[in-house]
Amino acid sequence: MASVTKATTYDNVNAIREDLANIIYDISPVDTPFMSNIGRDTASNTYFEWQQDSLAAVNTSNAAIEGAAAGDADFVATVRTANYAQISTAIVSVSGTADATNNAGMRTLMAYETAKKAKELKRDMEAILTSNQAGVAGNNSTARKTAGLPAWLNANYQANGATVSTMSGASGNGYPNAAWTSLSTSTDVALTETMLKTAIQQVWEDGGDPKIFMVNAYNKTVASAFSGLAQQRINYTTATPLKIIATADVYLGDFGEVAIVPNRFQPGNFAFVLDPEYASVSYLRPFRTVDIAKTGDFDKKEMIVEYGLRIKSQNAHAVIANLIAS
């Protein structure tokens, strides 16, 4: 062995312990603003139904002659609406050796991977529920699909800055079996404050109470330039460093306050005005983890959730489509 006049870390490489932090850093987004703001309920079948109703239009000719006999009743039946429950899964598989070793930043590899897959599954759900997806009945070779948010919004809508020529709508089967087909990159337009004001007015006139304006990241920055923003400016009375304020969290319009909520997982060419009271995720089977039978020296688990989107009233929401997304 060669001798040295002084020992350095370069010479003592065999004895120095490695420095591996006991933390795993991951900044992947896990927020799900759509699911977090709407309700949660249960379904008891893969095809779950609900009823919708509305009052008759205001009748300004409602004047009766004194002493007149009662006329015929004007009965209008409720509308039965439905959606499908979709199954989403995630698989975790870890060898016995990998789970037994001393892994930095985790109790066991199986526990870490299970928690990670749960977050991924939740993100998938957020993207699916807000996607331009039509309802699919499914069969033995085709997966069921729940109709996504855009497919439901056939009452209050704008596209290309105007009305829509071809759009989604509930069929005689009671569910939206068609996604938006008017979308085209050649006709995408910029989001404007006028579009937002129109959408809010549409919902309000139909009886809704719009609370959320949900957009992607780019259109959140566009909305930050709108004039109807609450608390746009802050006055400083002391000589402190200036702050640049470029945020739009609340839009104060003619019909109250609407929170501007960015959503990383929704399609960027859509913007949604929502009354969250009239939307929910219906669970046929809530999140569960199933142990798969052992067939070797590894453990395997499947995470399963079966769910569908329940839009209790299309009129409580509005959609702006064909938007420039970036």
C-alpha positions as protocol buffer text, in pm:
chain_id: "A"
residue {
  index: 1
  type: MET
  ca { x: 0 y: 0 z: 0 }
}
residue {
  index: 2
  type: ALA
  ca { x: 135 y: 342 z: -92 }
}
residue {
  index: 3
  type: SER
  ca { x: 185 y: 584 z: 197 }
}
residue {
  index: 4
  type: VAL
  ca { x: 71 y: 946 z: 199 }
}
residue {
  index: 5
  type: THR
  ca { x: 182 y: 1240 z: 411 }
}
residue {
  index: 6
  type: LYS
  ca { x: -174 y: 1335 z: 500 }
}
residue {
  index: 7
  type: ALA
  ca { x: -511 y: 1162 z: 473 }
}
residue {
  index: 8
  type: THR
  ca { x: -782 y: 1321 z: 259 }
}
residue {
  index: 9
  type: THR
  ca { x: -1131 y: 1219 z: 169 }
}
residue {
  index: 10
  type: TYR
  ca { x: -999 y: 1110 z: -171 }
}
residue {
  index: 11
  type: ASP
  ca { x: -772 y: 858 z: 0 }
}
residue {
  index: 12
  type: ASN
  ca { x: -1025 y: 739 z: 259 }
}
residue {
  index: 13
  type: VAL
  ca { x: -1309 y: 650 z: 18 }
}
residue {
  index: 14
  type: ASN
  ca { x: -1362 y: 300 z: 158 }
}
residue {
  index: 15
  type: ALA
  ca { x: -1437 y: 415 z: 512 }
}
residue {
  index: 16
  type: ILE
  ca { x: -1656 y: 720 z: 451 }
}
residue {
  index: 17
  type: ARG
  ca { x: -2024 y: 656 z: 496 }
}
residue {
  index: 18
  type: GLU
  ca { x: -2255 y: 771 z: 218 }
}
residue {
  index: 19
  type: ASP
  ca { x: -2472 y: 1076 z: 286 }
}
residue {
  index: 20
  type: LEU
  ca { x: -2820 y: 989 z: 156 }
}
residue {
  index: 21
  type: ALA
  ca { x: -3097 y: 1212 z: 288 }
}
residue {
  index: 22
  type: ASN
  ca { x: -3385 y: 1033 z: 456 }
}
residue {
  index: 23
  type: ILE
  ca { x: -3634 y: 1238 z: 253 }
}
residue {
  index: 24
  type: ILE
  ca { x: -3760 y: 1182 z: -101 }
}
residue {
  index: 25
  type: TYR
  ca { x: -3841 y: 1509 z: -275 }
}
residue {
  index: 26
  type: ASP
  ca { x: -4135 y: 1514 z: -514 }
}
residue {
  index: 27
  type: ILE
  ca { x: -4307 y: 1834 z: -628 }
}
residue {
  index: 28
  type: SER
  ca { x: -4558 y: 1663 z: -857 }
}
residue {
  index: 29
  type: PRO
  ca { x: -4894 y: 1840 z: -815 }
}
residue {
  index: 30
  type: VAL
  ca { x: -5162 y: 1647 z: -629 }
}
residue {
  index: 31
  type: ASP
  ca { x: -5431 y: 1913 z: -585 }
}
residue {
  index: 32
  type: THR
  ca { x: -5768 y: 1824 z: -739 }
}
residue {
  index: 33
  type: PRO
  ca { x: -5977 y: 2144 z: -727 }
}
residue {
  index: 34
  type: PHE
  ca { x: -6280 y: 2008 z: -913 }
}
residue {
  index: 35
  type: MET
  ca { x: -6327 y: 1701 z: -692 }
}
residue {
  index: 36
  type: SER
  ca { x: -6240 y: 1902 z: -382 }
}
residue {
  index: 37
  type: ASN
  ca { x: -6508 y: 2165 z: -443 }
}
residue {
  index: 38
  type: ILE
  ca { x: -6802 y: 1954 z: -559 }
}
residue {
  index: 39
  type: GLY
  ca { x: -6996 y: 1707 z: -348 }
}
residue {
  index: 40
  type: ARG
  ca { x: -6956 y: 1336 z: -286 }
}
residue {
  index: 41
  type: ASP
  ca { x: -7233 y: 1075 z: -280 }
}
residue {
  index: 42
  type: THR
  ca { x: -7293 y: 710 z: -359 }
}
residue {
  index: 43
  type: ALA
  ca { x: -7425 y: 506 z: -648 }
}
residue {
  index: 44
  type: SER
  ca { x: -7581 y: 160 z: -624 }
}
residue {
  index: 45
  type: ASN
  ca { x: -7547 y: 55 z: -986 }
}
residue {
  index: 46
  type: THR
  ca { x: -7303 y: 95 z: -1273 }
}
residue {
  index: 47
  type: TYR
  ca { x: -7571 y: 305 z: -1445 }
}
residue {
  index: 48
  type: PHE
  ca { x: -7692 y: 549 z: -1184 }
}
residue {
  index: 49
  type: GLU
  ca { x: -7985 y: 785 z: -1239 }
}
residue {
  index: 50
  type: TRP
  ca { x: -8137 y: 1098 z: -1090 }
}
residue {
  index: 51
  type: GLN
  ca { x: -8425 y: 1332 z: -1172 }
}
residue {
  index: 52
  type: GLN
  ca { x: -8423 y: 1695 z: -1278 }
}
residue {
  index: 53
  type: ASP
  ca { x: -8709 y: 1939 z: -1281 }
}
residue {
  index: 54
  type: SER
  ca { x: -8772 y: 2309 z: -1334 }
}
residue {
  index: 55
  type: LEU
  ca { x: -9051 y: 2558 z: -1281 }
}
residue {
  index: 56
  type: ALA
  ca { x: -9262 y: 2677 z: -1570 }
}
residue {
  index: 57
  type: ALA
  ca { x: -9171 y: 3002 z: -1739 }
}
residue {
  index: 58
  type: VAL
  ca { x: -9312 y: 3316 z: -1580 }
}
residue {
  index: 59
  type: ASN
  ca { x: -9660 y: 3385 z: -1718 }
}
residue {
  index: 60
  type: THR
  ca { x: -9738 y: 3756 z: -1736 }
}
residue {
  index: 61
  type: SER
  ca { x: -10085 y: 3672 z: -1871 }
}
residue {
  index: 62
  type: ASN
  ca { x: -10182 y: 3491 z: -1550 }
}
residue {
  index: 63
  type: ALA
  ca { x: -10514 y: 3669 z: -1484 }
}
residue {
  index: 64
  type: ALA
  ca { x: -10837 y: 3485 z: -1406 }
}
residue {
  index: 65
  type: ILE
  ca { x: -11198 y: 3601 z: -1436 }
}
residue {
  index: 66
  type: GLU
  ca { x: -11374 y: 3634 z: -1102 }
}
residue {
  index: 67
  type: GLY
  ca { x: -11583 y: 3325 z: -1032 }
}
residue {
  index: 68
  type: ALA
  ca { x: -11439 y: 3130 z: -1325 }
}
residue {
  index: 69
  type: ALA
  ca { x: -11422 y: 2750 z: -1310 }
}
residue {
  index: 70
  type: ALA
  ca { x: -11083 y: 2591 z: -1256 }
}
residue {
  index: 71
  type: GLY
  ca { x: -10912 y: 2490 z: -1577 }
}
residue {
  index: 72
  type: ASP
  ca { x: -10701 y: 2184 z: -1655 }
}
residue {
  index: 73
  type: ALA
  ca { x: -10378 y: 2117 z: -1472 }
}
residue {
  index: 74
  type: ASP
  ca { x: -10054 y: 2170 z: -1663 }
}
residue {
  index: 75
  type: PHE
  ca { x: -9843 y: 1871 z: -1561 }
}
residue {
  index: 76
  type: VAL
  ca { x: -9484 y: 1835 z: -1679 }
}
residue {
  index: 77
  type: ALA
  ca { x: -9299 y: 1516 z: -1582 }
}
residue {
  index: 78
  type: THR
  ca { x: -8951 y: 1523 z: -1434 }
}
residue {
  index: 79
  type: VAL
  ca { x: -8653 y: 1440 z: -1654 }
}
residue {
  index: 80
  type: ARG
  ca { x: -8460 y: 1124 z: -1572 }
}
residue {
  index: 81
  type: THR
  ca { x: -8086 y: 1162 z: -1623 }
}
residue {
  index: 82
  type: ALA
  ca { x: -7800 y: 917 z: -1574 }
}
residue {
  index: 83
  type: ASN
  ca { x: -7431 y: 847 z: -1607 }
}
residue {
  index: 84
  type: TYR
  ca { x: -7201 y: 546 z: -1598 }
}
residue {
  index: 85
  type: ALA
  ca { x: -6959 y: 445 z: -1324 }
}
residue {
  index: 86
  type: GLN
  ca { x: -6604 y: 409 z: -1450 }
}
residue {
  index: 87
  type: ILE
  ca { x: -6340 y: 182 z: -1296 }
}
residue {
  index: 88
  type: SER
  ca { x: -5990 y: 321 z: -1251 }
}
residue {
  index: 89
  type: THR
  ca { x: -5704 y: 115 z: -1111 }
}
residue {
  index: 90
  type: ALA
  ca { x: -5339 y: 128 z: -1012 }
}
residue {
  index: 91
  type: ILE
  ca { x: -5107 y: -168 z: -955 }
}
residue {
  index: 92
  type: VAL
  ca { x: -4825 y: -199 z: -701 }
}
residue {
  index: 93
  type: SER
  ca { x: -4583 y: -492 z: -713 }
}
residue {
  index: 94
  type: VAL
  ca { x: -4271 y: -524 z: -495 }
}
residue {
  index: 95
  type: SER
  ca { x: -4035 y: -818 z: -451 }
}
residue {
  index: 96
  type: GLY
  ca { x: -3979 y: -963 z: -105 }
}
residue {
  index: 97
  type: THR
  ca { x: -3614 y: -860 z: -113 }
}
residue {
  index: 98
  type: ALA
  ca { x: -3690 y: -502 z: -215 }
}
residue {
  index: 99
  type: ASP
  ca { x: -3938 y: -468 z: 68 }
}
residue {
  index: 100
  type: ALA
  ca { x: -3699 y: -616 z: 324 }
}
residue {
  index: 101
  type: THR
  ca { x: -3401 y: -393 z: 248 }
}
residue {
  index: 102
  type: ASN
  ca { x: -3334 y: -71 z: 440 }
}
residue {
  index: 103
  type: ASN
  ca { x: -3456 y: 197 z: 200 }
}
residue {
  index: 104
  type: ALA
  ca { x: -3388 y: 565 z: 263 }
}
residue {
  index: 105
  type: GLY
  ca { x: -3688 y: 796 z: 292 }
}
residue {
  index: 106
  type: MET
  ca { x: -3947 y: 524 z: 335 }
}
residue {
  index: 107
  type: ARG
  ca { x: -4066 y: 275 z: 594 }
}
residue {
  index: 108
  type: THR
  ca { x: -4100 y: 4 z: 332 }
}
residue {
  index: 109
  type: LEU
  ca { x: -4099 y: 19 z: -47 }
}
residue {
  index: 110
  type: MET
  ca { x: -4451 y: -128 z: -56 }
}
residue {
  index: 111
  type: ALA
  ca { x: -4588 y: 142 z: 175 }
}
residue {
  index: 112
  type: TYR
  ca { x: -4418 y: 416 z: -25 }
}
residue {
  index: 113
  type: GLU
  ca { x: -4539 y: 285 z: -362 }
}
residue {
  index: 114
  type: THR
  ca { x: -4893 y: 238 z: -232 }
}
residue {
  index: 115
  type: ALA
  ca { x: -4913 y: 600 z: -114 }
}
residue {
  index: 116
  type: LYS
  ca { x: -4765 y: 719 z: -443 }
}
residue {
  index: 117
  type: LYS
  ca { x: -5013 y: 522 z: -654 }
}
residue {
  index: 118
  type: ALA
  ca { x: -5304 y: 658 z: -449 }
}
residue {
  index: 119
  type: LYS
  ca { x: -5201 y: 1012 z: -541 }
}
residue {
  index: 120
  type: GLU
  ca { x: -5162 y: 916 z: -907 }
}
residue {
  index: 121
  type: LEU
  ca { x: -5507 y: 757 z: -911 }
}
residue {
  index: 122
  type: LYS
  ca { x: -5663 y: 1069 z: -764 }
}
residue {
  index: 123
  type: ARG
  ca { x: -5497 y: 1284 z: -1033 }
}
residue {
  index: 124
  type: ASP
  ca { x: -5629 y: 1049 z: -1302 }
}
residue {
  index: 125
  type: MET
  ca { x: -5981 y: 1092 z: -1166 }
}
residue {
  index: 126
  type: GLU
  ca { x: -5956 y: 1471 z: -1172 }
}
residue {
  index: 127
  type: ALA
  ca { x: -5843 y: 1466 z: -1535 }
}
residue {
  index: 128
  type: ILE
  ca { x: -6111 y: 1214 z: -1636 }
}
residue {
  index: 129
  type: LEU
  ca { x: -6397 y: 1397 z: -1465 }
}
residue {
  index: 130
  type: THR
  ca { x: -6307 y: 1726 z: -1636 }
}
residue {
  index: 131
  type: SER
  ca { x: -6220 y: 1570 z: -1974 }
}
residue {
  index: 132
  type: ASN
  ca { x: -6415 y: 1596 z: -2296 }
}
residue {
  index: 133
  type: GLN
  ca { x: -6530 y: 1236 z: -2265 }
}
residue {
  index: 134
  type: ALA
  ca { x: -6863 y: 1092 z: -2370 }
}
residue {
  index: 135
  type: GLY
  ca { x: -7042 y: 830 z: -2163 }
}
residue {
  index: 136
  type: VAL
  ca { x: -6975 y: 472 z: -2274 }
}
residue {
  index: 137
  type: ALA
  ca { x: -7192 y: 178 z: -2167 }
}
residue {
  index: 138
  type: GLY
  ca { x: -6911 y: -74 z: -2210 }
}
residue {
  index: 139
  type: ASN
  ca { x: -6924 y: -449 z: -2256 }
}
residue {
  index: 140
  type: ASN
  ca { x: -6706 y: -754 z: -2193 }
}
residue {
  index: 141
  type: SER
  ca { x: -6430 y: -610 z: -2412 }
}
residue {
  index: 142
  type: THR
  ca { x: -6487 y: -235 z: -2372 }
}
residue {
  index: 143
  type: ALA
  ca { x: -6443 y: -40 z: -2050 }
}
residue {
  index: 144
  type: ARG
  ca { x: -6729 y: 171 z: -1918 }
}
residue {
  index: 145
  type: LYS
  ca { x: -6662 y: 543 z: -1919 }
}
residue {
  index: 146
  type: THR
  ca { x: -6832 y: 817 z: -1724 }
}
residue {
  index: 147
  type: ALA
  ca { x: -6936 y: 1126 z: -1919 }
}
residue {
  index: 148
  type: GLY
  ca { x: -6696 y: 1410 z: -1834 }
}
residue {
  index: 149
  type: LEU
  ca { x: -6787 y: 1765 z: -1739 }
}
residue {
  index: 150
  type: PRO
  ca { x: -6785 y: 1925 z: -2088 }
}
residue {
  index: 151
  type: ALA
  ca { x: -7020 y: 1660 z: -2227 }
}
residue {
  index: 152
  type: TRP
  ca { x: -7283 y: 1757 z: -1969 }
}
residue {
  index: 153
  type: LEU
  ca { x: -7287 y: 2132 z: -2026 }
}
residue {
  index: 154
  type: ASN
  ca { x: -7545 y: 2167 z: -2301 }
}
residue {
  index: 155
  type: ALA
  ca { x: -7752 y: 2452 z: -2158 }
}
residue {
  index: 156
  type: ASN
  ca { x: -7515 y: 2747 z: -2111 }
}
residue {
  index: 157
  type: TYR
  ca { x: -7226 y: 2751 z: -2352 }
}
residue {
  index: 158
  type: GLN
  ca { x: -7000 y: 2958 z: -2574 }
}
residue {
  index: 159
  type: ALA
  ca { x: -6745 y: 2844 z: -2832 }
}
residue {
  index: 160
  type: ASN
  ca { x: -6525 y: 3037 z: -3073 }
}
residue {
  index: 161
  type: GLY
  ca { x: -6653 y: 3343 z: -2889 }
}
residue {
  index: 162
  type: ALA
  ca { x: -7007 y: 3277 z: -3013 }
}
residue {
  index: 163
  type: THR
  ca { x: -7272 y: 3003 z: -3029 }
}
residue {
  index: 164
  type: VAL
  ca { x: -7188 y: 2643 z: -3110 }
}
residue {
  index: 165
  type: SER
  ca { x: -7275 y: 2465 z: -3432 }
}
residue {
  index: 166
  type: THR
  ca { x: -7213 y: 2111 z: -3308 }
}
residue {
  index: 167
  type: MET
  ca { x: -7213 y: 2035 z: -2940 }
}
residue {
  index: 168
  type: SER
  ca { x: -7274 y: 1769 z: -2682 }
}
residue {
  index: 169
  type: GLY
  ca { x: -7613 y: 1681 z: -2543 }
}
residue {
  index: 170
  type: ALA
  ca { x: -7804 y: 1421 z: -2348 }
}
residue {
  index: 171
  type: SER
  ca { x: -7959 y: 1158 z: -2572 }
}
residue {
  index: 172
  type: GLY
  ca { x: -8280 y: 966 z: -2523 }
}
residue {
  index: 173
  type: ASN
  ca { x: -8078 y: 720 z: -2315 }
}
residue {
  index: 174
  type: GLY
  ca { x: -8051 y: 985 z: -2043 }
}
residue {
  index: 175
  type: TYR
  ca { x: -7676 y: 1043 z: -2055 }
}
residue {
  index: 176
  type: PRO
  ca { x: -7445 y: 1258 z: -2268 }
}
residue {
  index: 177
  type: ASN
  ca { x: -7327 y: 1017 z: -2533 }
}
residue {
  index: 178
  type: ALA
  ca { x: -7135 y: 1275 z: -2736 }
}
residue {
  index: 179
  type: ALA
  ca { x: -6837 y: 1490 z: -2656 }
}
residue {
  index: 180
  type: TRP
  ca { x: -6784 y: 1839 z: -2791 }
}
residue {
  index: 181
  type: THR
  ca { x: -6705 y: 1819 z: -3164 }
}
residue {
  index: 182
  type: SER
  ca { x: -6679 y: 2189 z: -3243 }
}
residue {
  index: 183
  type: LEU
  ca { x: -6323 y: 2211 z: -3111 }
}
residue {
  index: 184
  type: SER
  ca { x: -6060 y: 2297 z: -3370 }
}
residue {
  index: 185
  type: THR
  ca { x: -5715 y: 2448 z: -3319 }
}
residue {
  index: 186
  type: SER
  ca { x: -5773 y: 2671 z: -3618 }
}
residue {
  index: 187
  type: THR
  ca { x: -6068 y: 2838 z: -3449 }
}
residue {
  index: 188
  type: ASP
  ca { x: -5943 y: 2870 z: -3092 }
}
residue {
  index: 189
  type: VAL
  ca { x: -5991 y: 3219 z: -2950 }
}
residue {
  index: 190
  type: ALA
  ca { x: -5855 y: 3412 z: -2654 }
}
residue {
  index: 191
  type: LEU
  ca { x: -6047 y: 3416 z: -2327 }
}
residue {
  index: 192
  type: THR
  ca { x: -6207 y: 3755 z: -2261 }
}
residue {
  index: 193
  type: GLU
  ca { x: -6381 y: 3916 z: -1969 }
}
residue {
  index: 194
  type: THR
  ca { x: -6695 y: 3944 z: -2181 }
}
residue {
  index: 195
  type: MET
  ca { x: -6705 y: 3566 z: -2216 }
}
residue {
  index: 196
  type: LEU
  ca { x: -6679 y: 3525 z: -1840 }
}
residue {
  index: 197
  type: LYS
  ca { x: -6950 y: 3783 z: -1774 }
}
residue {
  index: 198
  type: THR
  ca { x: -7179 y: 3615 z: -2029 }
}
residue {
  index: 199
  type: ALA
  ca { x: -7127 y: 3271 z: -1873 }
}
residue {
  index: 200
  type: ILE
  ca { x: -7196 y: 3399 z: -1521 }
}
residue {
  index: 201
  type: GLN
  ca { x: -7510 y: 3577 z: -1642 }
}
residue {
  index: 202
  type: GLN
  ca { x: -7635 y: 3262 z: -1818 }
}
residue {
  index: 203
  type: VAL
  ca { x: -7605 y: 3059 z: -1498 }
}
residue {
  index: 204
  type: TRP
  ca { x: -7761 y: 3329 z: -1282 }
}
residue {
  index: 205
  type: GLU
  ca { x: -8058 y: 3376 z: -1516 }
}
residue {
  index: 206
  type: ASP
  ca { x: -8125 y: 3000 z: -1502 }
}
residue {
  index: 207
  type: GLY
  ca { x: -8136 y: 3010 z: -1122 }
}
residue {
  index: 208
  type: GLY
  ca { x: -7780 y: 2903 z: -1043 }
}
residue {
  index: 209
  type: ASP
  ca { x: -7543 y: 3067 z: -800 }
}
residue {
  index: 210
  type: PRO
  ca { x: -7205 y: 3066 z: -979 }
}
residue {
  index: 211
  type: LYS
  ca { x: -6916 y: 3036 z: -734 }
}
residue {
  index: 212
  type: ILE
  ca { x: -6617 y: 2904 z: -933 }
}
residue {
  index: 213
  type: PHE
  ca { x: -6450 y: 2992 z: -1260 }
}
residue {
  index: 214
  type: MET
  ca { x: -6214 y: 2702 z: -1333 }
}
residue {
  index: 215
  type: VAL
  ca { x: -5939 y: 2741 z: -1595 }
}
residue {
  index: 216
  type: ASN
  ca { x: -5600 y: 2602 z: -1685 }
}
residue {
  index: 217
  type: ALA
  ca { x: -5274 y: 2775 z: -1590 }
}
residue {
  index: 218
  type: TYR
  ca { x: -5249 y: 2991 z: -1903 }
}
residue {
  index: 219
  type: ASN
  ca { x: -5605 y: 3121 z: -1883 }
}
residue {
  index: 220
  type: LYS
  ca { x: -5557 y: 3192 z: -1513 }
}
residue {
  index: 221
  type: THR
  ca { x: -5293 y: 3445 z: -1618 }
}
residue {
  index: 222
  type: VAL
  ca { x: -5534 y: 3584 z: -1879 }
}
residue {
  index: 223
  type: ALA
  ca { x: -5802 y: 3626 z: -1615 }
}
residue {
  index: 224
  type: SER
  ca { x: -5557 y: 3816 z: -1397 }
}
residue {
  index: 225
  type: ALA
  ca { x: -5586 y: 4107 z: -1641 }
}
residue {
  index: 226
  type: PHE
  ca { x: -5964 y: 4137 z: -1612 }
}
residue {
  index: 227
  type: SER
  ca { x: -6096 y: 4463 z: -1472 }
}
residue {
  index: 228
  type: GLY
  ca { x: -6350 y: 4320 z: -1229 }
}
residue {
  index: 229
  type: LEU
  ca { x: -6100 y: 4180 z: -983 }
}
residue {
  index: 230
  type: ALA
  ca { x: -6149 y: 4222 z: -610 }
}
residue {
  index: 231
  type: GLN
  ca { x: -5866 y: 4389 z: -418 }
}
residue {
  index: 232
  type: GLN
  ca { x: -5649 y: 4457 z: -720 }
}
residue {
  index: 233
  type: ARG
  ca { x: -5436 y: 4711 z: -539 }
}
residue {
  index: 234
  type: ILE
  ca { x: -5279 y: 4747 z: -196 }
}
residue {
  index: 235
  type: ASN
  ca { x: -5187 y: 5085 z: -50 }
}
residue {
  index: 236
  type: TYR
  ca { x: -4862 y: 5106 z: 144 }
}
residue {
  index: 237
  type: THR
  ca { x: -4826 y: 5383 z: 402 }
}
residue {
  index: 238
  type: THR
  ca { x: -4468 y: 5304 z: 502 }
}
residue {
  index: 239
  type: ALA
  ca { x: -4146 y: 5298 z: 308 }
}
residue {
  index: 240
  type: THR
  ca { x: -4134 y: 4925 z: 248 }
}
residue {
  index: 241
  type: PRO
  ca { x: -4016 y: 4740 z: -63 }
}
residue {
  index: 242
  type: LEU
  ca { x: -4282 y: 4739 z: -334 }
}
residue {
  index: 243
  type: LYS
  ca { x: -4469 y: 4422 z: -415 }
}
residue {
  index: 244
  type: ILE
  ca { x: -4580 y: 4330 z: -764 }
}
residue {
  index: 245
  type: ILE
  ca { x: -4934 y: 4194 z: -750 }
}
residue {
  index: 246
  type: ALA
  ca { x: -5048 y: 3982 z: -1045 }
}
residue {
  index: 247
  type: THR
  ca { x: -5318 y: 3758 z: -913 }
}
residue {
  index: 248
  type: ALA
  ca { x: -5686 y: 3708 z: -976 }
}
residue {
  index: 249
  type: ASP
  ca { x: -5839 y: 3494 z: -707 }
}
residue {
  index: 250
  type: VAL
  ca { x: -6185 y: 3654 z: -693 }
}
residue {
  index: 251
  type: TYR
  ca { x: -6386 y: 3812 z: -973 }
}
residue {
  index: 252
  type: LEU
  ca { x: -6642 y: 4061 z: -847 }
}
residue {
  index: 253
  type: GLY
  ca { x: -6907 y: 4095 z: -1115 }
}
residue {
  index: 254
  type: ASP
  ca { x: -7270 y: 4194 z: -1152 }
}
residue {
  index: 255
  type: PHE
  ca { x: -7394 y: 3876 z: -983 }
}
residue {
  index: 256
  type: GLY
  ca { x: -7158 y: 3842 z: -690 }
}
residue {
  index: 257
  type: GLU
  ca { x: -6813 y: 3700 z: -629 }
}
residue {
  index: 258
  type: VAL
  ca { x: -6672 y: 3413 z: -834 }
}
residue {
  index: 259
  type: ALA
  ca { x: -6348 y: 3241 z: -729 }
}
residue {
  index: 260
  type: ILE
  ca { x: -6099 y: 3198 z: -1014 }
}
residue {
  index: 261
  type: VAL
  ca { x: -5953 y: 2850 z: -962 }
}
residue {
  index: 262
  type: PRO
  ca { x: -5664 y: 2713 z: -1171 }
}
residue {
  index: 263
  type: ASN
  ca { x: -5675 y: 2343 z: -1250 }
}
residue {
  index: 264
  type: ARG
  ca { x: -5362 y: 2168 z: -1376 }
}
residue {
  index: 265
  type: PHE
  ca { x: -5552 y: 1865 z: -1504 }
}
residue {
  index: 266
  type: GLN
  ca { x: -5851 y: 2004 z: -1693 }
}
residue {
  index: 267
  type: PRO
  ca { x: -5838 y: 2047 z: -2072 }
}
residue {
  index: 268
  type: GLY
  ca { x: -5691 y: 2389 z: -2145 }
}
residue {
  index: 269
  type: ASN
  ca { x: -5932 y: 2481 z: -2424 }
}
residue {
  index: 270
  type: PHE
  ca { x: -6228 y: 2476 z: -2183 }
}
residue {
  index: 271
  type: ALA
  ca { x: -6321 y: 2713 z: -1901 }
}
residue {
  index: 272
  type: PHE
  ca { x: -6601 y: 2631 z: -1659 }
}
residue {
  index: 273
  type: VAL
  ca { x: -6836 y: 2845 z: -1452 }
}
residue {
  index: 274
  type: LEU
  ca { x: -6966 y: 2620 z: -1176 }
}
residue {
  index: 275
  type: ASP
  ca { x: -7221 y: 2612 z: -899 }
}
residue {
  index: 276
  type: PRO
  ca { x: -7056 y: 2331 z: -698 }
}
residue {
  index: 277
  type: GLU
  ca { x: -7379 y: 2250 z: -511 }
}
residue {
  index: 278
  type: TYR
  ca { x: -7512 y: 2093 z: -830 }
}
residue {
  index: 279
  type: ALA
  ca { x: -7228 y: 1852 z: -907 }
}
residue {
  index: 280
  type: SER
  ca { x: -7084 y: 1552 z: -725 }
}
residue {
  index: 281
  type: VAL
  ca { x: -6870 y: 1242 z: -763 }
}
residue {
  index: 282
  type: SER
  ca { x: -7084 y: 932 z: -711 }
}
residue {
  index: 283
  type: TYR
  ca { x: -6892 y: 630 z: -581 }
}
residue {
  index: 284
  type: LEU
  ca { x: -7012 y: 279 z: -653 }
}
residue {
  index: 285
  type: ARG
  ca { x: -6694 y: 153 z: -488 }
}
residue {
  index: 286
  type: PRO
  ca { x: -6480 y: 400 z: -292 }
}
residue {
  index: 287
  type: PHE
  ca { x: -6101 y: 373 z: -292 }
}
residue {
  index: 288
  type: ARG
  ca { x: -5989 y: 29 z: -178 }
}
residue {
  index: 289
  type: THR
  ca { x: -5669 y: -175 z: -194 }
}
residue {
  index: 290
  type: VAL
  ca { x: -5694 y: -544 z: -278 }
}
residue {
  index: 291
  type: ASP
  ca { x: -5418 y: -796 z: -212 }
}
residue {
  index: 292
  type: ILE
  ca { x: -5353 y: -1009 z: -520 }
}
residue {
  index: 293
  type: ALA
  ca { x: -5281 y: -1378 z: -455 }
}
residue {
  index: 294
  type: LYS
  ca { x: -4911 y: -1456 z: -428 }
}
residue {
  index: 295
  type: THR
  ca { x: -4761 y: -1639 z: -725 }
}
residue {
  index: 296
  type: GLY
  ca { x: -4396 y: -1589 z: -632 }
}
residue {
  index: 297
  type: ASP
  ca { x: -4152 y: -1399 z: -413 }
}
residue {
  index: 298
  type: PHE
  ca { x: -4332 y: -1066 z: -444 }
}
residue {
  index: 299
  type: ASP
  ca { x: -4637 y: -890 z: -309 }
}
residue {
  index: 300
  type: LYS
  ca { x: -4890 y: -738 z: -548 }
}
residue {
  index: 301
  type: LYS
  ca { x: -5175 y: -502 z: -471 }
}
residue {
  index: 302
  type: GLU
  ca { x: -5443 y: -341 z: -685 }
}
residue {
  index: 303
  type: MET
  ca { x: -5599 y: -8 z: -598 }
}
residue {
  index: 304
  type: ILE
  ca { x: -5953 y: 24 z: -731 }
}
residue {
  index: 305
  type: VAL
  ca { x: -6211 y: 301 z: -741 }
}
residue {
  index: 306
  type: GLU
  ca { x: -6545 y: 295 z: -928 }
}
residue {
  index: 307
  type: TYR
  ca { x: -6708 y: 634 z: -971 }
}
residue {
  index: 308
  type: GLY
  ca { x: -6908 y: 860 z: -1198 }
}
residue {
  index: 309
  type: LEU
  ca { x: -6987 y: 1228 z: -1243 }
}
residue {
  index: 310
  type: ARG
  ca { x: -7332 y: 1344 z: -1135 }
}
residue {
  index: 311
  type: ILE
  ca { x: -7432 y: 1681 z: -1282 }
}
residue {
  index: 312
  type: LYS
  ca { x: -7751 y: 1753 z: -1094 }
}
residue {
  index: 313
  type: SER
  ca { x: -7852 y: 2035 z: -1325 }
}
residue {
  index: 314
  type: GLN
  ca { x: -7682 y: 2144 z: -1647 }
}
residue {
  index: 315
  type: ASN
  ca { x: -7831 y: 2491 z: -1603 }
}
residue {
  index: 316
  type: ALA
  ca { x: -7630 y: 2547 z: -1284 }
}
residue {
  index: 317
  type: HIS
  ca { x: -7306 y: 2558 z: -1487 }
}
residue {
  index: 318
  type: ALA
  ca { x: -7164 y: 2708 z: -1805 }
}
residue {
  index: 319
  type: VAL
  ca { x: -6878 y: 2624 z: -2038 }
}
residue {
  index: 320
  type: ILE
  ca { x: -6657 y: 2837 z: -2261 }
}
residue {
  index: 321
  type: ALA
  ca { x: -6494 y: 2622 z: -2530 }
}
residue {
  index: 322
  type: ASN
  ca { x: -6243 y: 2667 z: -2813 }
}
residue {
  index: 323
  type: LEU
  ca { x: -6005 y: 2872 z: -2601 }
}
residue {
  index: 324
  type: ILE
  ca { x: -5637 y: 2927 z: -2668 }
}
residue {
  index: 325
  type: ALA
  ca { x: -5474 y: 2703 z: -2408 }
}
residue {
  index: 326
  type: SER
  ca { x: -5116 y: 2831 z: -2405 }
}
